[in-house]
């Protein structure tokens, strides 16, 4: 299986090409320049692999949760390339991609959602590249993150939420956590790996995953 994957839900922009057990990957700190850089990075990685889009079996993208603009960029590019070339699309949850990055048995993922909130989920590994959801992805305050049983130990915490709200989440999970892994964000490499076990869909159904209904604030709401 040849899977082209990309991830633009944070300030980083990454592209990966899964070729059997081999992965070619690229990542840059894009800031807010994802729309300028993504297609160029895709062209570069295909050129390096000496492949065309017509030879790709599936296009995977980080579907969210994450930056609203970033998710729309990834979704739009995935849909456009897939429609043009008749390729199925696989959407991968960015929280699951972060869990895959550290590959521990039990993982709590928290991504900074801004406005004092986090995107949160907890996963338990089933196989090397598949996960069982223990706590479903939600948007919440860090101090109100879903509780785990006191006897449920040896969890690993990761994601930008643990960086920004370290004290709150450490306190919340002090009886559960074995280790916190810092400075981790979703990457196209893990998106590609996870896509191998997810079915492809028609591009029209490959929509972003939004956990926050309201994605923009009025001026007076921002001031508050």
N, C-alpha and C positions, 0 to 999 in steps of 0.2 A: 504493500500500500504506500502510495506517495501522497502525503498530506502537507498542504501549505497552510501555515497558521500565522496569525498575527494578533498582537495585544496592544491596545492603546487606551486602556481605562485609567492609567495614571499619567504622571509626567514623563514616563518612559515609553518609548516606541520600540517594539521588538517584532522580529519576523523569524520564523523557523520553517525548515523543510524536513519532514520526516521521510527517510528513505530506508524502509526496513528497520534495521537496528541503528542506522546512522542518522545523525541529525546535524544539519547545517543551520547555524543561528547567527543573528545579528541583533544588536540592541544599541540605541542611542538615547541620551537624555534630550527629549524633544521639547520639553517645556509645553508650549502651546502650538507647536509647529507640526503636529502629527499629519495634518492634511497635506502639508508640503513634502513630507519625507516618506510616508508609507509606501506609495506606489513605486518610488525610486528604489527603496529597499527591497521590495518584492522583485523588481526587475533584476537587481544585483544578485539576489540569492538564486534566482532561476538561471541566470547566466553562469554563475559559479557551478551550479549542478548540471549545466548543459541540457536543460529541459525547457519545454514550452508549457504554457498553461493547459494546452490540450492534452498533455501527458499526465496531468495531476488527477488523482482519484477523488480528492475531497478538499474543501476549503473550510478551515476551522478558525473561529475568532473568539476572543474573550468577550462574552456577551454581557458581562456585568455581574454584580453591581459595580459601579464606579462612576467616573466623571461622565456626566450626561453628554457633553460634546464628544469626548473620546469614544464612547460607546456608539454614538451615531456614525462617527467616521468609520470605525471598524465594520459596523453592520452594513453601511452603504457600500463600502469597497467590496466586502464579501458578496453581497447581493449582485453588484454590478459585474464582477468577474465571473460569478457562477452563472448568471443568466446568459452572458455572452458566450460562454464556453460549454454550457450544459453540464456543469459540475454540481454535485450535491454540497450542501452547507451543513456544518456541524457547529452548534453554538455550545460553548463551554462556560460554566460558571467560574468567575474569577476567584471566588473564595476557595473552590475546590482546586483550582490551579495553584494557589498558594500552599494549600495542604500538600499537594503533590511535590512541591518544591523541596520540602524538608523530609518527606517520605518516612515519617515516624508512624507508629501504630495508631496513636490517638492524638488528634490535632484540633485545637480550638483556633479558629481564624477570626481576626478582627481587623477590618480595614477602615481607616479614617474616612468618615462620610461628611466631614466638615459640619459646621453649625452645632458642634458639641455632641455629635452622634457617631455611631459606628455601624458598619455592616458586619454582621456576626453569623457564624455557623460553626458547628462541631462535626467532625468526621472520624470514622474508624475505618482503618484499612481492611479491605477484603482480599485483594491481590495487589501486585506491584503497581498497577495502574488503575485500580477501581476502588471506590470508597462507598461506605454505607453512611447515610446521613443520621447523625445522633441528635443534632439540634438544627432544625431547618433554617435557611438563610432569612434573616430579618434585619430591619433597621431599628436601632434602639440606643438609649443612653448607655454609656459604658458601665455606670454603676447599676444599671438594670439589665445587664446581660443575663441571658438564661442561666439559671443555676444548674449544676450537675450534682449528682448524688455525692455525699461526703465520702462514700466508700469507692467512688469512681476516681481513681488516682492515675498517676503516670501519664498525664496529659502534657502535650507540648503546645505552647502558645506562640503565635506568629502573626505577622501582618502589621501594617502601619498603625493600626489601632493600638497595638501593644507598645509602640514607640511613643505615640502622642498621649495616650492615657495609661501609661505604665502603672502609676500608683493605683488608680481606680480598678484596673483589671487584675493586677496582682493581688489586691485585697479581696476582690470578688472571688477569685479562684485559688486562694492561698492553700486550701486543703486538697486541691486537685492537681496543681501544676508541678511537673518535674523540672521543666526548663522553659524559658522564654527565648525565642530566636529573634534577634533584632534585624532591622533594615532589610526586610523581605517584601517584595511586591510581585504581582503576577507576571509571568514571562511566557512568550510564545512557545518556548521549548516544551513546557508542561502542557500548554494548550494542545500541541500536536500529539503528545503522548496520550493524553486523555481521549482525544478524538478517535483513536484507534478502537476504543471500546464503546463509542456512542454512534447511534445510527445517523446517517445523513438525512437531510430534509430538503424539501423544495425551498429555494431562496426566499419565496414570499413568506414562508413561515419562520424564517430565521430572524426573529425580532430581538432587540436588546432585553435584558432583565433589569427592570426598574423596581427598586424597593421603596423609593421615595416618590410619592405621587406628585408632589410639588417640587419642580426642579429649579425654579427661579423665585427670587424674592423681590417684592416691591422696595422702593427706596426707604420708606419708613420702616419696613420690616427688617431691612439690613441694619438700620441704625439701632433698632431695639436689640 
